[in-house]
Structures are given as C-alpha cells and as structure tokens.
Amino acid sequence: MLAIIFVSYLAGGYVAGRMARFNGLKQGLGVWLWAVIIAILAAGAGMLAGARFDILTRVNSLPRLPLSQGTLNTGGIILAIGIVAVSLIGALLGGLAGMRYHRRVDRAGLAR
C-alpha cells in the first residue's frame, strides 16, 4: 500500500513540477498540501453526515475482524504516520523530477 501511495504522489508531484517549470519542490509540497486539505474536508463532511450514511452498521453480513481495539489503534497510528511520510517524500521527489526535465530542455536549447 505504501508503494502505491508513493508512486501516486510521485506522479502528482512530477506533473505539478513539470507544469510549473520552476521550483519543483514547492510544487510537490503544494500537491501534498492540497491532498491533505481535501482529505480533512472529506473527513469533516463524513463527521457532519453522521450515522445516517454509515452503511457498515446497517449491513450485518460483513465478517468482523478478531482484533482488539488497542491493536487497531496502534496499527492505525503507525500506518497514518507512514502514509504521511511516504506521500510527502513522493510528492517532493516528483516535483523535483518534473523541474529537472525543464532544466535538461533549457540546457539543450542553450547548447545550440
């Protein structure tokens, strides 16, 4: 899962860095920040909607995981920290890679 998140943020940062041409690091950070803002807004909308739209409590045929609440909390916190770190690193590296493309094009144009 972390590899998929890394590649997706790398691609997003690359596109932003390539479109902006300059300061790819800032563009990659912008990609990550927009994703965080949208995730916070979606979580807030889910909290405001409340139990009306909670379909998991209405469907009783789903199997339950035999895990304790403490195990799920610890694992969730570790996973959340990993996702934040991997996505940020991927977006920043992607932004730098997108900017690097334009640097090569500029050098080739000046060499002629």
C-alpha positions as CSV (number, residue, x, y, z in Angstrom):
1,M,0.0,0.0,0.0
2,L,2.8,2.4,0.8
3,A,4.4,1.8,-2.5
4,I,1.2,2.6,-4.4
5,I,0.8,5.8,-2.4
6,F,4.5,6.7,-3.0
7,V,4.1,6.3,-6.8
8,S,0.9,8.2,-7.0
9,Y,2.3,11.2,-5.1
10,L,5.5,11.0,-7.1
11,A,3.4,11.2,-10.3
12,G,1.3,14.1,-9.0
13,G,4.4,16.0,-7.9
14,Y,6.1,15.3,-11.2
15,V,3.1,16.7,-13.2
16,A,3.0,19.8,-10.9
17,G,6.7,20.3,-11.2
18,R,6.7,19.9,-14.9
19,M,3.7,22.2,-15.5
20,A,5.1,24.9,-13.3
21,R,8.7,24.7,-14.7
22,F,10.3,26.5,-11.7
23,N,10.6,25.5,-8.1
24,G,9.5,21.9,-8.3
25,L,10.0,21.3,-4.6
26,K,7.4,24.0,-3.8
27,Q,5.0,22.5,-6.4
28,G,5.4,19.0,-4.9
29,L,4.6,20.4,-1.5
30,G,1.6,22.1,-2.9
31,V,0.3,18.8,-4.3
32,W,0.7,17.2,-0.9
33,L,-1.0,20.1,0.9
34,W,-4.0,20.1,-1.4
35,A,-4.4,16.4,-0.8
36,V,-4.3,16.9,3.0
37,I,-6.8,19.7,2.8
38,I,-9.2,17.7,0.7
39,A,-8.8,14.7,3.0
40,I,-9.6,16.9,6.0
41,L,-12.7,18.3,4.3
42,A,-13.9,14.9,3.3
43,A,-13.5,13.6,6.9
44,G,-15.3,16.6,8.2
45,A,-18.2,16.0,5.7
46,G,-18.3,12.4,6.9
47,M,-18.5,13.5,10.5
48,L,-21.2,16.0,9.8
49,A,-23.2,13.4,7.9
50,G,-23.2,11.3,11.0
51,A,-24.7,7.8,11.3
52,R,-27.2,8.4,8.5
53,F,-24.7,7.5,5.9
54,D,-22.8,4.8,7.8
55,I,-23.6,1.7,5.7
56,L,-21.2,-0.6,7.6
57,T,-23.5,-0.5,10.7
58,R,-26.6,-1.3,8.5
59,V,-25.0,-4.4,6.8
60,N,-24.7,-7.2,9.2
61,S,-23.4,-9.8,6.8
62,L,-19.8,-8.5,6.8
63,P,-17.3,-10.5,8.7
64,R,-15.8,-8.9,11.8
65,L,-12.1,-8.8,12.4
66,P,-11.0,-10.7,15.6
67,L,-8.7,-7.8,16.8
68,S,-8.8,-5.8,19.9
69,Q,-9.4,-2.0,19.8
70,G,-5.9,-1.4,21.2
71,T,-4.3,-3.3,18.3
72,L,-6.3,-1.4,15.7
73,N,-5.5,2.0,17.3
74,T,-1.7,1.3,17.4
75,G,-1.6,-0.1,13.9
76,G,-3.7,2.8,12.6
77,I,-1.4,5.4,14.1
78,I,1.7,3.7,12.7
79,L,0.1,3.4,9.3
80,A,-1.1,7.0,9.3
81,I,2.4,8.3,10.1
82,G,3.8,6.1,7.4
83,I,1.3,7.3,4.8
84,V,2.0,11.0,5.7
85,A,5.8,10.5,5.4
86,V,5.7,8.4,2.2
87,S,3.2,10.7,0.5
88,L,5.2,13.8,1.4
89,I,8.5,12.3,0.2
90,G,6.9,11.1,-3.0
91,A,5.4,14.5,-3.8
92,L,8.6,16.4,-3.1
93,L,10.7,14.0,-5.2
94,G,8.2,14.1,-8.0
95,G,8.2,17.9,-8.0
96,L,12.0,17.9,-8.3
97,A,11.9,15.4,-11.1
98,G,9.4,17.5,-13.0
99,M,11.6,20.6,-12.6
100,R,14.6,18.6,-13.7
101,Y,13.0,17.9,-17.1
102,H,12.9,21.6,-17.8
103,R,16.4,22.1,-16.7
104,R,17.6,19.5,-19.3
105,V,15.5,21.1,-22.0
106,D,16.9,24.6,-21.2
107,R,20.5,23.3,-21.2
108,A,19.9,21.6,-24.6
109,G,18.4,24.8,-26.0
110,L,21.4,26.9,-24.8
111,A,23.9,24.4,-26.3
112,R,22.8,25.1,-29.8
